[in-house]
Amino acid sequence: METLRDILDSVARGVFPPADGRTTVLPQPSRRDAGVLAFTAHSIVLTDEDPAWVYDTLREVDCDALAAPMNPRFLAALMERTGRGAETVDAVLVAEPLPGTPPLALREIEDAGHSRVGYARRRRDDVRAWAADGGVLVMGRGVAGRLEVSVEVGEGVRHRGLGRLLVTAARHLVTEPLWAQVTPGNARSARTFQAAGYRQVGAELLLHTRWATTAGEGRPGGG
């Protein structure tokens, strides 16, 4: 059976699942990784639940079959079935590594108290973080071990191109495709990643066994 990592590696090369209107159910790559990934006319449900339950529930959703895996009714049923929670559907982007040195000075940090770093460590493995004047860049291994990036830019230095420099710098620090998840409503963040050469390849909703509940500890912005 083709694994999710196989599929993601192919997508990073521009080879997508067949646009056949079908839904593929795959076992979770890890206990943490569950949810739905949507590509053009093909969706993937990551769960250790019975695939027959997934297909039966999708058929009961009153909408276009192509949209059913991301329909709120199916997602709510999946969360209830698995006892998990979720935050939002994200656009998924990917970019290839770049040669040479980053376009700005970075200093590696281990600031577990930073909201962006703390958020990443709850959802990714092997997290590393770098600071620049006014911003933070974080990378770690997320879904199926793919390398994911996020950034945080301080309020006082926004609209100066720092976000684009940070996500461009990330491409200089890696030797494999780099993935990003951006809330669709965060148009500024989406434009930042796109301007730095990241391309959208799909959408996803990940289910979490735990998520931030402390007041003021919601999901950071910025991708």
Buried (B, 14 or more C-beta within 10 A) or exposed (E): EEEBEEBBBEBBEEEBBEEEEEBBBBBBBEEBBBBBBBBEEBBBBBBEBEBEBBEEBBEEBEEEBBEBBBBEBBBEBBBEBBEBEBBEBBBBBBBBBBEEEBBBEBEEBEEEEBBBBBBBBEBBEEBBBBBBEBBBBBBBBBBBBBBBBBBBBEEEBBEEBBBBBBBBBBBBBBEEBBBBBBBEEBEBBBEBBBEBBBEBBBBBBBBBEEBBEEEEEEEBBBB
